[in-house]
Amino acid sequence: MFVLSFLSTLFSLFLKITSWTALFALPLGIGYWFYLKHRSKYFQRLGIPQPPISSIFLGNLEEFEKDQKQHEKLEEWHKKYGPTFGMLQGAHRVIVTSDLNIINEVYVKQFHTFQARQLHVALAIDQKNGPQLNVFFGQGNQWKRLRALFASSLTISKIKSVDPIMARAHTELIREFKKHENKVVDVIP
């Protein structure tokens, strides 16, 4: 009898907990769903074309990563949506552009503002100690620091000062190729 009473009490407690959990979880779930729907229309609200979202959780990620042919998918979307379009990769909003004016604005004129460029997971490297870390693969503050160091080296006067060195190296390389014509040439110094 005691076991039956205990199980009955336990079951009624379980129902109360389940009811309260459902009472809180249902509105939170509905609110989250509306948030995801709102997030999926981000680029539409800005007037930027966007491929259709295949999942409110994944955005365009599933279609983009399909068959590991991301470059072909970007080319297809470029033809369909123009040189600048938006896409959602999970929760991340990504603007893809081949418009040279926008690229110049982002990389040259306002590089200090735009420091979060996306890299594919396959290219991800250690941002603190990675030996491959450079201005092309750096992200966040690391990229900002490397870009500032690198930019000071690319003034017109410094590039012109390197021109004679490059011309001499070019001449030497051509001379080596001619000297070993129709043979294998080791160009590694």
JOGIZI-V981716 format. One line per field, one symbol per residue. phi: phi as a letter, one per 20 degrees, with the letter a starting at -180 (. if undefined). psi: psi as a letter, one per 20 degrees, with the letter a starting at -180 (. if undefined). burial: I if it has 24 or more other C-alpha atoms within 12 Angstrom, else O. A space follows every 50 residues. Layout:
# JOGIZI-V981716
phi: ???
psi: ???
burial: ???
This chain:
# JOGIZI-V981716
phi: .ffffffffffffffffffffffeffffffffffffffffdgfffendfb fffebfeemegfffefmldffffffffffednfcbdbddmeeecddbcff ffffffedfcffeeddeedfgfefcffdcffefbfedfcmfffgffffff ffedfgfffffegffffffffffffffffdgmcfdeeff
psi: gggggghgggghgghgggghghhhhghgggghghgggghijghghikpqp qqphpigicjgghgipjklhghghgghghhiaiprqqpncipppppqjoh gggggghghkhhhninqpqqhhjproigjphjpahhiqqchgggghgggh hhikqghhghhighgggghgggggggghhkpkrppojp.
burial: OOOOOOOOOOOOOOOOOOOOOOOOOOOOOOOOOOOOOOIIIIIOOOOOII IIIOOIOIIIIOIIOOOOOOOOIIOOIIOOOOIIIIIIIOOOIIIIIOOO OOOOOOIOOOIOOOIOIOOOOOOOOOOOOOOOOOIIIIIOOIIIOIIOOO OOOOOOOOOOOOOOOOOOOOOOOOOOOOOOOOOOOOOOO
